[in-house]
Amino acid sequence: MVMKMPELIDGRLTVLRTSDDCILSKGFGLEDLKSSDENRVIEISPCASERGKVMGEIDLSGENRPFLDMETLCLLLSSYKGHFANLKCSTDLGVALFMWKARRIYIYEKGKFKIRFAHSREDAERVLDSLGRLILGSVLCEKCNQPSWECVLGECGICLPEKPEVVDLKSGFNAQLLSSGIKSFSGALEKLQELKARSLSEKWPVRLDRSLKRKLEEAVESGMNFALEARSFEDLKSGVTLIGVARENLLMLDFERKLVKHKKSEIPERLEGLLDKFHRAVWGVEESVVGRLFGIGRTSSEEGDAENSAPMDILSEIMSFKDQFFEEMDNDMLKSFERRVRKVSRCNRLLKNTGGLES
């Protein structure tokens, strides 16, 4: 079946605004650090392995707790890996290292950053500023201890005022980068609709999975490109929104892939139907969130909203028959999947109730 590519409707983007003390509003710029805590000022020392170069180091850690969500950081860096060399990122070790523009970068979970082979203090500071823009979505919010992309999608309710903001991309700075990301989402929706139409009783569609993942990673990359050029943290939130929605879809894709992998080869027909109903409901909600944020996809309707309104109810029923569905399914993985479904459903309700864009 040939499916029509969803079109970019009107060049607008919905952004959930955040309170002044949210990490997405204040960031962690060097200017703030220098004026507030002299122990956090960047330290410069000669680079022992290359004459004339320096190493810059800054430590943002505090209270012996993580500063970054490593899972998010690794996904961001992996999606941007075409711009790096020798990228390594370990969630277990809590460290990422890579070469970027002839500088060796170290990023640690607790909030320490090292930049080797910088030309000067000013060069090290510029690189650190760019790094902060690229990885902002992985920085943990002090108000809710969630990575900041969760704040911009409404998970951290204490960071949000009542109404979202609709941004006109046509008048925005470097809007073409955001538009490129939204077009990647438009392509992802085409693949998503194809996935949604399939039954989970079939073999997992590896080629379709890869194609959808590639489009979503392109959207993440566009969001990060925009972040590098954004003039303010208000602008930067648009890029984090793009990154956050793409990451949400990538996680959901990964969870559903695992469901199919662990599903028993033969289960009762009624339960197969229940699993397919859940599959359609989950991706229907994801499609609705994308449509309300970016103004792309199919037109929302009361019937469609009703169809997509109860994935949690369906998942609860599936969980009650868990032993009949799955072989050796990890309970922690199922609970994590349940949290993801709950989050995207909450985001959809928030956008619907506060007037997000609809195509």
C-alpha positions as CSV (number, residue, x, y, z in Angstrom):
1,M,0.0,0.0,0.0
2,V,1.4,3.4,-1.0
3,M,0.9,6.0,1.7
4,K,0.8,9.8,1.1
5,M,3.6,11.8,2.7
6,P,2.2,14.1,5.4
7,E,3.0,17.8,4.5
8,L,4.3,20.6,6.6
9,I,1.1,22.7,7.2
10,D,2.0,26.2,8.1
11,G,5.5,26.5,9.4
12,R,4.6,26.8,13.1
13,L,5.8,24.9,16.1
14,T,4.2,24.5,19.6
15,V,6.6,24.9,22.5
16,L,5.7,24.3,26.1
17,R,7.1,27.2,28.0
18,T,9.0,26.7,31.2
19,S,9.4,28.7,34.4
20,D,12.3,31.0,34.9
21,D,14.2,28.7,37.3
22,C,13.9,25.6,35.0
23,I,17.2,24.5,33.5
24,L,15.7,25.1,30.1
25,S,15.1,28.7,30.9
26,K,18.4,29.6,32.7
27,G,20.8,27.1,31.1
28,F,24.3,26.8,32.6
29,G,26.3,29.5,30.8
30,L,29.8,30.5,31.9
31,E,28.7,34.0,32.8
32,D,26.3,32.7,35.4
33,L,29.0,30.4,36.8
34,K,31.6,33.1,37.1
35,S,29.2,35.4,39.0
36,S,27.9,32.8,41.4
37,D,30.6,30.3,42.3
38,E,34.3,30.9,41.8
39,N,35.1,27.2,42.3
40,R,33.3,26.4,39.1
41,V,35.2,28.8,36.9
42,I,36.9,27.1,34.0
43,E,40.5,26.0,34.8
44,I,43.1,26.2,32.1
45,S,46.4,24.4,32.0
46,P,49.1,23.7,29.3
47,C,48.4,20.6,27.2
48,A,51.3,18.2,28.0
49,S,51.0,16.3,24.8
50,E,50.9,19.2,22.3
51,R,52.9,22.4,22.7
52,G,51.0,25.7,22.4
53,K,47.6,24.1,23.2
54,V,45.7,24.2,26.5
55,M,43.3,22.0,28.4
56,G,40.1,23.5,29.8
57,E,38.3,21.9,32.6
58,I,35.1,22.8,34.5
59,D,33.2,21.0,37.2
60,L,29.5,21.6,37.5
61,S,28.8,18.7,39.9
62,G,27.3,19.2,43.3
63,E,25.8,17.3,46.2
64,N,27.3,14.0,44.9
65,R,24.5,13.5,42.4
66,P,24.4,13.1,38.6
67,F,24.3,16.3,36.5
68,L,23.4,14.5,33.3
69,D,21.1,11.7,32.3
70,M,23.6,9.4,30.5
71,E,21.1,7.5,28.5
72,T,19.9,10.7,26.9
73,L,23.4,12.0,26.5
74,C,24.5,8.9,24.6
75,L,21.5,9.1,22.3
76,L,22.2,12.8,21.6
77,L,25.8,12.2,20.8
78,S,25.1,9.1,18.8
79,S,22.6,11.0,16.7
80,Y,25.2,13.6,16.0
81,K,28.1,11.2,15.5
82,G,28.6,12.3,11.9
83,H,30.2,15.5,13.4
84,F,32.5,13.6,15.8
85,A,35.4,11.2,15.6
86,N,36.1,8.2,17.8
87,L,32.9,8.6,19.8
88,K,32.6,6.5,22.9
89,C,29.7,6.8,25.4
90,S,29.1,4.5,28.3
91,T,26.0,4.7,30.5
92,D,27.7,2.2,32.9
93,L,30.9,4.2,33.3
94,G,29.1,7.5,33.2
95,V,31.5,9.1,30.6
96,A,31.5,10.1,27.0
97,L,34.6,11.0,25.0
98,F,35.1,12.0,21.3
99,M,37.0,14.3,19.0
100,W,35.2,17.4,17.8
101,K,36.9,20.0,15.5
102,A,40.4,18.8,16.5
103,R,39.6,19.0,20.3
104,R,39.3,16.0,22.5
105,I,36.1,16.2,24.6
106,Y,35.4,14.4,27.9
107,I,32.0,14.6,29.5
108,Y,31.3,13.0,32.9
109,E,27.9,12.1,34.3
110,K,28.5,14.1,37.5
111,G,29.0,17.3,35.5
112,K,32.8,17.5,34.8
113,F,33.9,18.7,31.3
114,K,37.4,18.6,29.8
115,I,38.4,20.1,26.5
116,R,41.9,19.2,25.3
117,F,43.9,20.7,22.5
118,A,42.1,24.1,22.7
119,H,43.9,27.1,21.3
120,S,43.3,29.4,24.2
121,R,41.0,30.0,27.2
122,E,38.5,31.8,24.9
123,D,38.6,28.8,22.5
124,A,37.9,26.4,25.4
125,E,35.0,28.6,26.6
126,R,33.5,28.7,23.1
127,V,33.7,24.9,22.8
128,L,32.1,24.5,26.3
129,D,29.3,26.9,25.3
130,S,28.6,24.8,22.2
131,L,28.7,21.6,24.2
132,G,26.1,23.0,26.6
133,R,23.8,23.8,23.7
134,L,24.2,20.3,22.2
135,I,23.6,18.3,25.3
136,L,21.1,20.6,27.1
137,G,18.3,18.0,26.7
138,S,20.3,15.5,28.9
139,V,20.9,18.0,31.8
140,L,18.9,17.0,34.8
141,C,16.4,19.6,36.0
142,E,16.9,20.5,39.7
143,K,13.2,20.9,40.2
144,C,12.1,17.4,39.2
145,N,15.3,15.5,38.6
146,Q,14.3,14.6,35.0
147,P,16.4,15.3,31.9
148,S,15.3,18.7,30.6
149,W,13.7,17.3,27.4
150,E,11.0,15.8,29.8
151,C,10.3,19.4,31.0
152,V,9.7,20.6,27.5
153,L,7.3,17.8,26.9
154,G,5.3,18.5,30.0
155,E,6.5,15.7,32.3
156,C,7.8,18.1,34.9
157,G,4.5,19.9,35.6
158,I,6.1,22.3,38.1
159,C,8.2,23.8,35.4
160,L,5.3,24.7,33.2
161,P,3.0,27.7,33.1
162,E,-0.6,27.2,31.8
163,K,-0.4,27.9,28.0
164,P,2.1,26.7,25.4
165,E,3.7,29.1,22.9
166,V,3.2,28.8,19.1
167,V,6.4,29.8,17.3
168,D,6.2,31.1,13.7
169,L,9.2,29.4,12.0
170,K,9.1,31.8,9.1
171,S,10.2,34.7,11.2
172,G,12.6,32.8,13.5
173,F,16.4,32.9,13.5
174,N,17.8,29.9,11.5
175,A,14.3,28.6,11.1
176,Q,15.3,26.4,8.2
177,L,17.1,24.1,10.6
178,L,13.9,23.5,12.6
179,S,11.9,23.2,9.4
180,S,14.4,20.5,8.2
181,G,13.8,18.6,11.4
182,I,10.0,18.9,11.1
183,K,10.3,17.6,7.5
184,S,12.2,14.6,8.9
185,F,9.3,14.1,11.2
186,S,6.9,14.3,8.2
187,G,8.9,11.4,6.7
188,A,8.9,9.6,10.0
189,L,5.1,9.8,10.2
190,E,4.8,8.1,6.8
191,K,6.9,5.2,8.1
192,L,5.0,5.3,11.5
193,Q,1.7,5.0,9.7
194,E,3.0,2.0,7.9
195,L,4.2,0.4,11.1
196,K,0.9,1.2,12.8
197,A,-1.0,-0.7,10.1
198,R,1.0,-3.8,10.6
199,S,0.0,-6.6,13.0
200,L,2.4,-7.5,15.8
201,S,1.6,-11.2,15.0
202,E,3.9,-10.7,12.0
203,K,7.6,-10.8,11.9
204,W,9.2,-7.5,13.1
205,P,9.7,-5.3,10.1
206,V,13.5,-4.7,10.3
207,R,13.8,-2.6,7.2
208,L,10.9,-0.3,8.2
209,D,12.3,-0.1,11.7
210,R,15.7,1.1,10.4
211,S,14.1,3.6,8.0
212,L,11.9,5.1,10.8
213,K,14.8,5.2,13.2
214,R,17.0,7.0,10.6
215,K,14.3,9.7,10.1
216,L,13.9,10.2,13.8
217,E,17.7,10.5,14.2
218,E,17.7,13.1,11.4
219,A,15.2,15.1,13.4
220,V,17.4,14.9,16.5
221,E,20.4,16.1,14.4
222,S,18.4,19.1,13.1
223,G,17.4,20.0,16.6
224,M,21.1,19.9,17.7
225,N,22.2,22.0,14.7
226,F,19.6,24.6,15.6
227,A,20.7,24.5,19.2
228,L,24.2,25.5,18.2
229,E,23.0,28.6,16.4
230,A,20.1,29.6,18.7
231,R,20.4,33.2,20.0
232,S,18.7,32.6,23.4
233,F,17.4,29.9,25.7
234,E,13.9,30.8,24.6
235,D,14.9,29.9,21.0
236,L,16.9,26.9,22.2
237,K,13.7,25.3,23.7
238,S,12.4,24.9,20.2
239,G,15.3,22.7,19.3
240,V,15.0,20.7,22.6
241,T,11.3,20.2,21.7
242,L,12.3,18.6,18.4
243,I,14.9,16.5,20.1
244,G,12.6,15.4,22.9
245,V,9.8,14.2,20.6
246,A,12.2,12.3,18.4
247,R,13.8,10.7,21.4
248,E,10.4,9.7,22.8
249,N,9.5,8.0,19.5
250,L,12.9,6.2,19.4
251,L,12.3,4.9,22.9
252,M,8.8,3.7,22.1
253,L,10.1,2.0,18.9
254,D,12.8,0.2,21.0
255,F,10.2,-0.9,23.6
256,E,7.9,-2.3,21.0
257,R,10.7,-4.1,19.2
258,K,11.5,-5.8,22.5
259,L,7.8,-6.8,23.0
260,V,7.8,-8.6,19.7
261,K,11.1,-10.2,20.4
262,H,9.9,-11.7,23.7
263,K,6.3,-12.5,22.5
264,K,5.5,-16.2,22.5
265,S,5.3,-17.8,19.0
266,E,1.7,-18.9,19.6
267,I,-0.8,-17.0,21.8
268,P,-4.6,-17.1,21.7
269,E,-6.2,-15.1,18.8
270,R,-8.1,-12.8,21.3
271,L,-4.8,-11.8,22.9
272,E,-3.1,-11.2,19.6
273,G,-6.0,-8.8,18.8
274,L,-5.5,-7.1,22.2
275,L,-1.8,-6.6,21.5
276,D,-2.6,-5.1,18.0
277,K,-5.2,-2.8,19.6
278,F,-2.5,-1.6,22.0
279,H,0.0,-1.2,19.2
280,R,-2.4,1.0,17.2
281,A,-3.4,3.1,20.3
282,V,0.2,3.8,21.3
283,W,1.3,5.0,17.9
284,G,-2.0,6.8,17.5
285,V,-1.1,8.9,20.5
286,E,2.4,9.5,19.3
287,E,1.0,10.6,16.0
288,S,-1.4,13.0,17.8
289,V,1.5,14.5,19.8
290,V,3.5,15.1,16.7
291,G,0.5,16.6,14.9
292,R,-0.3,19.0,17.8
293,L,3.3,20.1,18.2
294,F,4.3,20.5,14.5
295,G,1.0,20.8,12.6
296,I,1.7,17.7,10.5
297,G,-0.1,14.4,10.0
298,R,-3.7,13.5,9.7
299,T,-6.5,15.8,10.9
300,S,-7.5,15.1,14.5
301,S,-11.0,14.1,15.2
302,E,-13.2,13.2,18.1
303,E,-13.4,9.6,16.9
304,G,-9.6,9.5,16.5
305,D,-9.1,10.9,20.0
306,A,-11.4,8.4,21.5
307,E,-9.6,5.6,19.7
308,N,-6.2,6.8,21.0
309,S,-7.4,7.7,24.5
310,A,-6.9,4.5,26.4
311,P,-3.5,2.8,25.7
312,M,-3.0,2.5,29.5
313,D,-6.2,0.6,29.9
314,I,-5.2,-1.8,27.2
315,L,-1.7,-2.2,28.6
316,S,-3.1,-3.0,32.0
317,E,-5.2,-5.8,30.5
318,I,-2.1,-7.1,28.7
319,M,-0.1,-7.1,31.9
320,S,-2.8,-9.2,33.6
321,F,-2.1,-11.9,30.9
322,K,1.6,-11.3,30.9
323,D,2.6,-15.0,31.3
324,Q,0.4,-15.9,28.3
325,F,2.0,-13.2,26.1
326,F,5.7,-13.3,26.8
327,E,8.7,-15.6,27.3
328,E,10.9,-14.4,30.2
329,M,9.9,-10.8,30.0
330,D,11.8,-8.5,32.4
331,N,9.4,-6.9,34.8
332,D,11.5,-3.7,35.0
333,M,11.4,-3.4,31.3
334,L,7.6,-3.7,31.3
335,K,7.3,-1.1,34.0
336,S,9.6,1.3,32.1
337,F,7.4,0.8,29.0
338,E,4.3,1.5,31.1
339,R,5.9,4.8,32.3
340,R,6.7,5.8,28.7
341,V,3.1,5.1,27.6
342,R,1.8,7.1,30.5
343,K,4.1,10.0,29.7
344,V,3.2,10.3,26.0
345,S,-0.5,10.0,26.9
346,R,-0.1,12.8,29.5
347,C,1.7,15.0,26.9
348,N,-1.1,14.4,24.4
349,R,-3.8,15.4,26.9
350,L,-1.8,18.5,27.9
351,L,-1.5,19.7,24.3
352,K,-5.1,19.0,23.6
353,N,-6.3,20.9,26.6
354,T,-4.0,23.9,26.2
355,G,-4.5,24.4,22.4
356,G,-1.6,22.8,20.7
357,L,-1.5,23.0,16.9
358,E,-3.7,20.6,15.0
359,S,-3.3,19.8,11.3
